[in-house]
């Protein structure tokens, strides 16, 4: 019993140290976002003497935060919805129609995940630039769906296999079409998986910088990471507004994660069981 208790305490101490290492940078960022530049440079570890929201007002105005937030929100929401829906339908079709062609197509989709984006970004910009498909959030959404579908199909594929085909046959005997069977029987069962895939894609798309920087040229089309980068170039020396801008950029995704962490854990647990 003594060795088990000692191990539990050791594990607790290690986890506490790791938690502190992860949370301290964010706490320092939050504290310094309320201080002026002199206070930050003189003692970045001290608490602010008074909490001022002037840095946040400056960051909000100069970043064009509302426009960038709406662009990011539209791109992320539409991309995640399309990835989840299309990938679930594709995985279901592959599992229920296990032909040679579908097997090869599935293997090609899985194999595409090992190709680094940096290897194709120049041809991607050249090809779609010649077609006039750059500088549009809808083109960016189209690319996100293409890049994100392979992993989503791979994850859904294993879960669809665990759904008894008898459930679908019973629904079709009762008069449901294939489409109705998918949306009323199969897709509801896949909801924990869908939640996990959605959160992973939200974290990826919301924070992505490289692909939007290649596609979106017009400042009015910029996402939050691009606006933060432009703001950083302007306010490199003035750390207060810069840190406030960083807080404004990461705050929405933290809120989403806090509300959705239960579904992420459910999806991971079900995935381990499968």
N, C-alpha and C positions, 0 to 999 in steps of 0.2 A: 504493500500500500504506500509505503514511504517513497519508493522509487517512482511510482505512478504520480504521486502528488508533486514530487520534484520536477518530473517531466512536464506536468501540466503548467506549473509555475514558469518553467523555462520557456515553454511554448507561448505562454501569455506575454512574457517579457519581450520575446523576439517579435511577436506580432505588434505589440505596443510601440516598439522602436520603429518598425517598418511603417506603422500608421503615422507616427510623428514625422518621419522623413518625408512621407508623401503629403501631409497636410500643412506642414510649416511653410513651404513656398506660397501656397494659396492664401494662408493667413497673412503672411507678410505683404502679399500683393493687395489684399483687401484693406489692410491697415494703412498702407502707404497711399492708397488711392484717395484717402481723405485728407492728406497732408500736402502742404505746398512744397515747392522744389527745394528750398533751403532746408526744411525740416527733414526731407528724405535723404539728401546728400550728407547732412551732418550726423544723423543717427537713424538709419532705416529700421532699426529694431525697436524704437520707442513708439509708444502709443501717441496718437494725435492729441494735442492740447484741446482742440475743439473740432468737432466734425463739420466739415464744409463740403457741400455738394457742388461747389463751383467746378471742380475737375470733371465731374460727371456731366454737367451742363455743357462744358467746353467740348468734351469728347462726343456727346450726343449730337451737337450741332455740326462740328467740323467733320465728323465721320460720315455724315448723312445717314445716321444710324437707322432711322425709320425705313428709308428706302432700301438700305442694304439688308435689314432684317426681313423685310417683306420678300425681297428677291431670294434670300436664303430659305425662308419658310416655304415659298412656293416650289422652289427647286427640290428641296428635301422632301416635302410632303408628297408631291406628285411622283417623284422618282421612287420613293419607298413603296407607295401604293402600287405602282405599276410593276416593280420588281417582285413584290410579294404575290400579287395576283397572277402575273404571267409565269413566274417560277413554279408556283403551286400547281397550276393547270398543266404546265409542261411535264413536271415530275409525275403527276398522276397519269398523264397520257403514256409516258415512257414505261411506267410500272404495269399498267393494265394492258398495254399493247407491246409486249416484249419481243418485237421483231428484231432481226439482225440490223436493219437500218437504224432503228431507235437505239440499240445498244451502241453502235458505232458513234451516233450523234451524241449520246450521253458521255461516252468516253472522250470525245473531242472537246465537249464543254468542260469536263473535269481537267483535261490536259491544258486547256487555255488558261487555267488559274495560275500556272507556274511561269507564265510569260510576264516579265516585269513591264510595268506601264512605260518606263523610261525607254524601252526598246522600240515602242511603237508611237511615241508621242509626236515625233517629227513627221513621219508619214501621215499620221492622223490629221495633224493641222494642215499639211499640204493638200491632202485629198479633199477634206471638207472645206478648206478655204477656197479651193478651185470651184467648188459647187455653191459657194456663197452661203454656207451654213454656219459661219462663225458669228460671234458677237450676238448671240441669242440664247436666252435662258432655256428655250425649248430644245435647241440643239444640245445643250448641256444635259438636259433631262434625258434625251434620247441616248446620249453616250453613257450616262450613269446606269440606265437600264441595261445597256449592253454589257458593261463591265461588271455589274453586280448580279446579273442573273445566273451565271455559272455556279457560284458558291451557293446561292439560294436553292437552285435546282438540286445540287448535290445534297444539301441538308434535307430538303423536302423528300427526296427520293427514298431515303432510309425510313422516314416516318410513314410515308404512304404504304410501304411494304407491310407495315405492322397493322394496317387497317384491314379487317376481314372483308373480303370481297362479297361475302354473303349480305353484309349491310347494304351495299349498293344494289345487289340483285333483288333484295326484298323491296327496296324503294322503287325500283323499276317495275317490279311485279304490281305494285300499288298504283302504277300509272305515271310515275315521274320520268321525265326525260333525262338524258345523260347530263345536260347542263343543270337541271334542277337537282339531280342526285349529287353532283359535285358541290353545289353551293349550299344545299340543305343537309347533306350527310357528311361529306368528306371534309370540306373546308372548316366547318365548326370544330371537328376533331383536331384539325391542324392549328387551332388558334394559339396554343402555347408556343409552338414552333414559329408561327407567324410573328408573335410578339418578340421572340428572341431575334429573329432575322431582321425585323423592323428596327429594333434598337441598335443592332450592330450597324445597319445601313445608315441610320440617322446619325450615329456618332461619326461614321466615315464621311458622309456627304456634307454634313454641317461643318466639319472641321477641315474639309479638303481645300487645299490651296493651289496645288499644281495644275490640275485640269481646268478649273475656272480661270486661272491666270493665262492659260493658253487660248481659251475660247472667248472670254469676255473682255473686250477692249474698252467699250464705252463705260465711263464711270457710273452712269445711271443704271447699268446692268450688274454692277459689282455686288458680290456677296460679302458677308461680314469678314471672313479672313482677308479678302482683298482690300476692303475698306480699312481694316486694322493695319495692314501692311503699308498702305498709302499714308495713313495717319501717323504711323511710326516714323516714316521718312520725314514728315513735317515737324513732329514734336520729339525728336530724338533726345534733345537736351532737357526738355521739360517733362520730368518723369511723372508728375502728378496726373495730368490728363492722359498720358500714355497708359498708366496702370488702370485708370478708370475705364479707358477704352477696352483694355483686356478683360476687365471684370464684366463689362457689358456684353462682350462677345461670348464669353464662356458661361455666363449665368443661365441663359435659356436652356442649354444642353444639360446643365447640372440639374435644373428643375425637372426636365423630362426624365432624366435617369432616376431621380429620387422617387418619382411617381410610378415609374415602370420597373423598378428593380425586382419587385415581387414576381412579375411575369418572366423576367430574365432568369431568375432562379428556378422557376417552374420549368422553363424550357430546357435549361441545362440539366436539371434532374431527370426529366423525361428522356433527354438525349442519352444520358448515362445508362438509364434502364434499357433503352432500345439497343 
